[in-house]
């Protein structure tokens, strides 16, 4: 005699309509994200004549020639190195300055503390294009007065990106340092550490997720920026975001090479993001759960 076992749904379980709606929505969202990626990959493996003509979802022929030609059509390696140097230096400077500034605001009381934090946060309210002309004039005047070439140099671009990433980095680390118990600092001071020793030996290791989140934000801000890089650089210091325009000439646009170059330069960033993803999520959510 066979018996059938019926599973009763939990009273707290969501309704089936909600589950199916969620599945349909996530499926559509996944397709919305993956379709452009498929178009990029397939276009990068097509000859230029196929890319310039009517788009076909299934390529008639595949070639890796665009991945070879991207290095000779434009100096992609030089642009890649410029972007790596600028984004890396801006990230390191932003993290170092933000750690010291956030620790001082989080642990010490001083006159103007509230004004400082409000000012830092209020700078994020203004669009970046408002600073383009003032920074341009400032760099040109500094170069004329002192001979220090900020306009058209990597150093000037690094300082420019610091104006974007540093305020948010300080504000974010202040909240994260506030979530680190002060008892850790006091224990380190009792053991003989000074303020800097307590910072680097106790607070910084406990705040690694927040610091990684700040570093990822600063790097991504500098890596993909176009507006300031197109004005503040020249042929020798041009970055990837601007250098990709070199695949468009007066006679033709090398769409297959643009797609191939975009995929190649995205691999390091995507790989780094995947490796640091757990730190990034922990750093962004720590202030809400601690």
C-alpha positions as a Markdown table, in Angstrom:
| # | Residue | x | y | z |
|---|---|---|---|---|
| 1 | Unk | 0.0 | 0.0 | 0.0 |
| 2 | Unk | 1.6 | 3.2 | -1.1 |
| 3 | Unk | 1.2 | 6.4 | 0.7 |
| 4 | Unk | 1.7 | 9.9 | -0.6 |
| 5 | Unk | 3.5 | 12.5 | 1.4 |
| 6 | Unk | 2.4 | 16.0 | 1.0 |
| 7 | Unk | 4.7 | 18.8 | 2.0 |
| 8 | Unk | 3.0 | 21.6 | 3.7 |
| 9 | Unk | 4.2 | 25.1 | 3.0 |
| 10 | Unk | 5.6 | 27.1 | 5.8 |
| 11 | Unk | 3.4 | 30.0 | 7.0 |
| 12 | Unk | 6.3 | 32.3 | 6.6 |
| 13 | Unk | 7.1 | 31.2 | 3.0 |
| 14 | Unk | 6.4 | 33.8 | 0.3 |
| 15 | Unk | 3.5 | 33.0 | -2.1 |
| 16 | Unk | 4.2 | 31.1 | -5.3 |
| 17 | Unk | 3.3 | 34.1 | -7.4 |
| 18 | Unk | 6.1 | 36.1 | -5.8 |
| 19 | Unk | 8.6 | 33.3 | -6.4 |
| 20 | Unk | 7.7 | 33.0 | -10.1 |
| 21 | Unk | 7.7 | 36.8 | -10.5 |
| 22 | Unk | 11.2 | 36.9 | -9.0 |
| 23 | Unk | 12.5 | 34.2 | -11.3 |
| 24 | Unk | 11.1 | 35.9 | -14.4 |
| 25 | Unk | 12.5 | 39.2 | -13.3 |
| 26 | Unk | 16.0 | 37.8 | -12.6 |
| 27 | Unk | 15.9 | 35.9 | -15.9 |
| 28 | Unk | 15.1 | 39.1 | -17.8 |
| 29 | Unk | 17.7 | 41.1 | -15.8 |
| 30 | Unk | 20.4 | 38.4 | -16.6 |
| 31 | Unk | 19.5 | 38.6 | -20.3 |
| 32 | Unk | 19.7 | 42.4 | -20.2 |
| 33 | Unk | 23.2 | 42.2 | -18.8 |
| 34 | Unk | 24.6 | 39.3 | -20.8 |
| 35 | Unk | 23.2 | 40.3 | -24.3 |
| 36 | Unk | 25.5 | 43.3 | -24.6 |
| 37 | Unk | 28.5 | 41.2 | -23.4 |
| 38 | Unk | 27.6 | 38.6 | -26.1 |
| 39 | Unk | 27.5 | 41.4 | -28.8 |
| 40 | Unk | 30.9 | 42.6 | -27.7 |
| 41 | Unk | 32.5 | 39.2 | -27.7 |
| 42 | Unk | 31.0 | 38.2 | -31.1 |
| 43 | Unk | 31.8 | 41.5 | -32.7 |
| 44 | Unk | 35.4 | 41.3 | -31.5 |
| 45 | Unk | 35.8 | 38.0 | -33.3 |
| 46 | Unk | 34.3 | 39.1 | -36.7 |
| 47 | Unk | 36.0 | 40.7 | -39.7 |
| 48 | Unk | 35.4 | 44.4 | -40.0 |
| 49 | Unk | 33.2 | 43.9 | -43.1 |
| 50 | Unk | 30.8 | 41.7 | -41.0 |
| 51 | Unk | 30.7 | 44.1 | -38.1 |
| 52 | Unk | 30.0 | 47.1 | -40.4 |
| 53 | Unk | 27.2 | 45.3 | -42.2 |
| 54 | Unk | 23.9 | 44.0 | -40.9 |
| 55 | Unk | 24.3 | 42.5 | -37.4 |
| 56 | Unk | 24.0 | 38.7 | -37.2 |
| 57 | Unk | 23.5 | 36.9 | -33.9 |
| 58 | Unk | 25.4 | 33.9 | -35.2 |
| 59 | Unk | 28.7 | 35.0 | -36.9 |
| 60 | Unk | 29.4 | 33.5 | -40.3 |
| 61 | Unk | 33.1 | 33.5 | -39.6 |
| 62 | Unk | 35.4 | 34.0 | -36.6 |
| 63 | Unk | 38.9 | 35.5 | -36.5 |
| 64 | Unk | 41.3 | 36.5 | -33.8 |
| 65 | Unk | 42.9 | 39.1 | -36.0 |
| 66 | Unk | 41.3 | 42.1 | -34.2 |
| 67 | Unk | 43.0 | 41.0 | -30.9 |
| 68 | Unk | 46.3 | 41.1 | -32.8 |
| 69 | Unk | 45.7 | 44.4 | -34.6 |
| 70 | Unk | 44.6 | 46.4 | -31.5 |
| 71 | Unk | 48.2 | 46.7 | -30.4 |
| 72 | Unk | 49.4 | 48.2 | -33.7 |
| 73 | Unk | 46.5 | 50.4 | -34.7 |
| 74 | Unk | 46.9 | 52.6 | -31.6 |
| 75 | Unk | 49.6 | 52.4 | -28.9 |
| 76 | Unk | 47.3 | 50.5 | -26.6 |
| 77 | Unk | 50.1 | 49.2 | -24.4 |
| 78 | Unk | 51.2 | 52.8 | -23.6 |
| 79 | Unk | 47.6 | 53.9 | -22.8 |
| 80 | Unk | 47.2 | 50.9 | -20.6 |
| 81 | Unk | 50.4 | 51.7 | -18.7 |
| 82 | Unk | 49.3 | 55.4 | -18.3 |
| 83 | Unk | 45.9 | 54.3 | -16.9 |
| 84 | Unk | 47.5 | 51.8 | -14.6 |
| 85 | Unk | 50.0 | 54.3 | -13.2 |
| 86 | Unk | 47.4 | 57.1 | -12.8 |
| 87 | Unk | 44.7 | 54.9 | -11.3 |
| 88 | Unk | 47.1 | 53.0 | -9.0 |
| 89 | Unk | 48.8 | 56.2 | -7.7 |
| 90 | Unk | 45.4 | 57.9 | -7.2 |
| 91 | Unk | 44.2 | 54.8 | -5.3 |
| 92 | Unk | 47.2 | 54.6 | -3.0 |
| 93 | Unk | 47.2 | 58.3 | -2.2 |
| 94 | Unk | 43.4 | 58.3 | -1.6 |
| 95 | Unk | 43.6 | 55.3 | 0.7 |
| 96 | Unk | 46.6 | 56.7 | 2.7 |
| 97 | Unk | 45.1 | 60.2 | 3.2 |
| 98 | Unk | 41.6 | 58.8 | 3.9 |
| 99 | Unk | 42.9 | 56.5 | 6.6 |
| 100 | Unk | 44.7 | 59.2 | 8.5 |
| 101 | Unk | 41.9 | 61.7 | 8.1 |
| 102 | Unk | 39.1 | 59.3 | 9.0 |
| 103 | Unk | 41.0 | 58.1 | 12.0 |
| 104 | Unk | 41.6 | 61.6 | 13.3 |
| 105 | Unk | 37.9 | 62.5 | 12.9 |
| 106 | Unk | 36.7 | 59.2 | 14.4 |
| 107 | Unk | 38.9 | 59.1 | 17.4 |
| 108 | Unk | 39.6 | 62.7 | 18.3 |
| 109 | Unk | 37.6 | 65.8 | 19.1 |
| 110 | Unk | 38.8 | 69.1 | 17.7 |
| 111 | Unk | 37.5 | 72.5 | 16.8 |
| 112 | Unk | 35.8 | 72.5 | 13.4 |
| 113 | Unk | 35.3 | 68.8 | 13.3 |
| 114 | Unk | 31.6 | 69.0 | 12.3 |
| 115 | Unk | 32.4 | 71.7 | 9.7 |
| 116 | Unk | 35.1 | 69.5 | 8.2 |
| 117 | Unk | 32.9 | 66.4 | 7.9 |
| 118 | Unk | 30.0 | 68.4 | 6.4 |
| 119 | Unk | 32.3 | 70.1 | 3.9 |
| 120 | Unk | 33.8 | 66.8 | 2.8 |
| 121 | Unk | 30.4 | 65.3 | 2.2 |
| 122 | Unk | 29.0 | 68.4 | 0.5 |
| 123 | Unk | 31.7 | 68.3 | -2.2 |
| 124 | Unk | 29.9 | 65.2 | -3.6 |
| 125 | Unk | 26.8 | 67.3 | -4.4 |
| 126 | Unk | 28.5 | 69.2 | -7.3 |
| 127 | Unk | 29.0 | 67.7 | -10.7 |
| 128 | Unk | 32.6 | 67.1 | -11.8 |
| 129 | Unk | 32.3 | 69.3 | -14.9 |
| 130 | Unk | 32.1 | 72.4 | -12.6 |
| 131 | Unk | 35.7 | 71.8 | -11.6 |
| 132 | Unk | 37.0 | 71.3 | -15.1 |
| 133 | Unk | 37.7 | 74.9 | -16.0 |
| 134 | Unk | 39.0 | 76.0 | -12.5 |
| 135 | Unk | 41.5 | 73.1 | -12.4 |
| 136 | Unk | 42.6 | 73.8 | -16.0 |
| 137 | Unk | 43.3 | 77.4 | -15.2 |
| 138 | Unk | 45.0 | 76.5 | -11.9 |
| 139 | Unk | 47.3 | 73.9 | -13.5 |
| 140 | Unk | 48.3 | 76.3 | -16.3 |
| 141 | Unk | 49.0 | 79.2 | -13.9 |
| 142 | Unk | 51.0 | 76.9 | -11.6 |
| 143 | Unk | 53.0 | 75.7 | -14.6 |
| 144 | Unk | 53.7 | 79.2 | -15.8 |
| 145 | Unk | 54.7 | 80.5 | -12.3 |
| 146 | Unk | 56.7 | 77.6 | -11.0 |
| 147 | Unk | 57.6 | 75.5 | -14.0 |
| 148 | Unk | 55.9 | 72.4 | -12.5 |
| 149 | Unk | 54.0 | 70.8 | -15.4 |
| 150 | Unk | 50.7 | 69.7 | -14.0 |
| 151 | Unk | 48.7 | 70.2 | -17.2 |
| 152 | Unk | 49.3 | 67.3 | -19.6 |
| 153 | Unk | 51.1 | 65.2 | -17.0 |
| 154 | Unk | 50.2 | 62.1 | -15.0 |
| 155 | Unk | 50.8 | 64.0 | -11.7 |
| 156 | Unk | 48.1 | 66.6 | -12.6 |
| 157 | Unk | 45.7 | 63.8 | -13.5 |
| 158 | Unk | 46.4 | 62.0 | -10.2 |
| 159 | Unk | 45.6 | 65.2 | -8.2 |
| 160 | Unk | 42.5 | 65.7 | -10.3 |
| 161 | Unk | 41.2 | 62.2 | -9.5 |
| 162 | Unk | 42.0 | 62.7 | -5.8 |
| 163 | Unk | 39.4 | 65.6 | -5.7 |
| 164 | Unk | 36.8 | 63.0 | -6.8 |
| 165 | Unk | 37.6 | 60.0 | -4.7 |
| 166 | Unk | 39.1 | 61.4 | -1.5 |
| 167 | Unk | 35.9 | 63.1 | 0.0 |
| 168 | Unk | 33.9 | 59.9 | -0.4 |
| 169 | Unk | 36.8 | 57.8 | 0.9 |
| 170 | Unk | 37.1 | 59.9 | 4.0 |
| 171 | Unk | 33.4 | 59.9 | 4.7 |
| 172 | Unk | 33.1 | 56.2 | 4.3 |
| 173 | Unk | 36.1 | 55.3 | 6.5 |
| 174 | Unk | 34.8 | 57.6 | 9.2 |
| 175 | Unk | 31.7 | 55.5 | 9.5 |
| 176 | Unk | 33.7 | 52.3 | 9.4 |
| 177 | Unk | 36.2 | 53.4 | 12.0 |
| 178 | Unk | 33.3 | 54.5 | 14.2 |
| 179 | Unk | 32.1 | 50.9 | 14.1 |
| 180 | Unk | 35.5 | 49.5 | 15.4 |
| 181 | Unk | 35.3 | 49.4 | 19.2 |
| 182 | Unk | 37.4 | 52.0 | 21.0 |
| 183 | Unk | 38.4 | 49.3 | 23.5 |
| 184 | Unk | 40.9 | 48.0 | 20.9 |
| 185 | Unk | 42.6 | 51.3 | 20.8 |
| 186 | Unk | 42.8 | 51.6 | 24.6 |
| 187 | Unk | 44.1 | 48.0 | 24.9 |
| 188 | Unk | 46.9 | 48.8 | 22.3 |
| 189 | Unk | 47.8 | 52.0 | 24.2 |
| 190 | Unk | 48.0 | 50.0 | 27.5 |
| 191 | Unk | 50.3 | 47.6 | 25.8 |
| 192 | Unk | 52.7 | 50.4 | 24.9 |
| 193 | Unk | 51.6 | 51.4 | 21.4 |
| 194 | Unk | 51.3 | 55.0 | 20.5 |
| 195 | Unk | 48.4 | 56.5 | 18.5 |
| 196 | Unk | 50.1 | 55.5 | 15.2 |
| 197 | Unk | 50.9 | 52.0 | 16.5 |
| 198 | Unk | 47.3 | 51.6 | 17.6 |
| 199 | Unk | 46.1 | 52.7 | 14.2 |
| 200 | Unk | 48.4 | 50.4 | 12.1 |
| 201 | Unk | 48.4 | 47.4 | 14.5 |
| 202 | Unk | 44.8 | 47.3 | 15.6 |
| 203 | Unk | 42.4 | 49.6 | 13.8 |
| 204 | Unk | 43.7 | 49.1 | 10.2 |
| 205 | Unk | 43.6 | 45.2 | 10.4 |
| 206 | Unk | 40.1 | 45.4 | 11.8 |
| 207 | Unk | 39.0 | 47.8 | 9.0 |
| 208 | Unk | 40.4 | 45.9 | 6.0 |
| 209 | Unk | 37.0 | 45.4 | 4.4 |
| 210 | Unk | 36.3 | 49.1 | 4.5 |
| 211 | Unk | 39.7 | 50.1 | 3.2 |
| 212 | Unk | 39.4 | 47.6 | 0.3 |
| 213 | Unk | 36.0 | 49.1 | -0.6 |
| 214 | Unk | 37.5 | 52.6 | -0.6 |
| 215 | Unk | 40.4 | 51.4 | -2.8 |
| 216 | Unk | 38.1 | 49.7 | -5.3 |
| 217 | Unk | 36.0 | 52.8 | -5.5 |
| 218 | Unk | 39.0 | 55.1 | -6.0 |
| 219 | Unk | 40.5 | 52.8 | -8.6 |
| 220 | Unk | 37.3 | 52.5 | -10.6 |
| 221 | Unk | 36.7 | 56.2 | -10.5 |
| 222 | Unk | 40.1 | 56.9 | -12.0 |
| 223 | Unk | 40.2 | 54.0 | -14.4 |
| 224 | Unk | 37.1 | 54.8 | -16.4 |
| 225 | Unk | 37.0 | 58.6 | -16.2 |
| 226 | Unk | 36.8 | 60.3 | -19.7 |
| 227 | Unk | 36.0 | 64.0 | -19.3 |
| 228 | Unk | 39.1 | 65.2 | -17.4 |
| 229 | Unk | 41.4 | 62.7 | -19.1 |
| 230 | Unk | 40.5 | 64.1 | -22.5 |
| 231 | Unk | 41.4 | 67.7 | -21.4 |
| 232 | Unk | 44.2 | 67.2 | -18.9 |
| 233 | Unk | 46.4 | 64.8 | -21.0 |
| 234 | Unk | 48.4 | 64.8 | -24.2 |
| 235 | Unk | 49.6 | 62.2 | -26.6 |
| 236 | Unk | 52.3 | 61.0 | -24.2 |
| 237 | Unk | 50.0 | 60.8 | -21.1 |
| 238 | Unk | 46.7 | 59.7 | -22.7 |
| 239 | Unk | 44.8 | 57.0 | -20.8 |
| 240 | Unk | 42.7 | 54.1 | -22.0 |
| 241 | Unk | 39.4 | 55.8 | -21.7 |
| 242 | Unk | 40.5 | 58.5 | -24.2 |
| 243 | Unk | 42.9 | 56.3 | -26.2 |
| 244 | Unk | 40.1 | 54.0 | -27.4 |
| 245 | Unk | 38.9 | 56.9 | -29.6 |
| 246 | Unk | 42.0 | 56.2 | -31.8 |
| 247 | Unk | 40.2 | 53.3 | -33.4 |
| 248 | Unk | 37.9 | 55.8 | -35.1 |
| 249 | Unk | 39.5 | 57.4 | -38.1 |
| 250 | Unk | 38.3 | 59.7 | -40.9 |
| 251 | Unk | 37.9 | 56.8 | -43.2 |
| 252 | Unk | 36.5 | 54.1 | -41.0 |
| 253 | Unk | 35.7 | 53.0 | -37.5 |
| 254 | Unk | 37.3 | 49.7 | -36.5 |
| 255 | Unk | 34.4 | 48.4 | -34.5 |
| 256 | Unk | 35.8 | 44.9 | -34.1 |
| 257 | Unk | 39.1 | 46.3 | -32.7 |
| 258 | Unk | 37.2 | 48.6 | -30.3 |
| 259 | Unk | 35.2 | 45.6 | -29.0 |
| 260 | Unk | 38.4 | 43.5 | -28.7 |
| 261 | Unk | 40.3 | 46.3 | -26.9 |
| 262 | Unk | 37.4 | 47.0 | -24.5 |
| 263 | Unk | 37.4 | 43.3 | -23.5 |
| 264 | Unk | 41.2 | 43.1 | -23.1 |
| 265 | Unk | 41.4 | 46.2 | -20.9 |
| 266 | Unk | 38.4 | 45.1 | -18.8 |
| 267 | Unk | 40.0 | 41.7 | -17.9 |
| 268 | Unk | 42.3 | 43.0 | -15.1 |
| 269 | Unk | 39.6 | 45.2 | -13.6 |
| 270 | Unk | 37.0 | 42.4 | -13.6 |
| 271 | Unk | 39.5 | 39.9 | -12.2 |
| 272 | Unk | 40.5 | 42.2 | -9.4 |
| 273 | Unk | 36.9 | 43.0 | -8.6 |
| 274 | Unk | 36.0 | 39.3 | -8.4 |
| 275 | Unk | 39.0 | 38.6 | -6.1 |
| 276 | Unk | 38.1 | 41.5 | -3.8 |
| 277 | Unk | 34.3 | 41.1 | -4.0 |
| 278 | Unk | 33.8 | 39.7 | -0.5 |
| 279 | Unk | 35.9 | 42.5 | 1.1 |
| 280 | Unk | 33.9 | 45.0 | -1.0 |
| 281 | Unk | 30.5 | 43.8 | 0.1 |
| 282 | Unk | 31.6 | 43.5 | 3.8 |
| 283 | Unk | 33.0 | 47.1 | 3.7 |
| 284 | Unk | 29.9 | 48.6 | 2.1 |
| 285 | Unk | 27.5 | 46.9 | 4.5 |
| 286 | Unk | 29.5 | 47.0 | 7.7 |
| 287 | Unk | 28.2 | 50.4 | 8.8 |
| 288 | Unk | 24.7 | 49.2 | 8.6 |
| 289 | Unk | 25.0 | 46.0 | 10.6 |
| 290 | Unk | 27.6 | 46.9 | 13.3 |
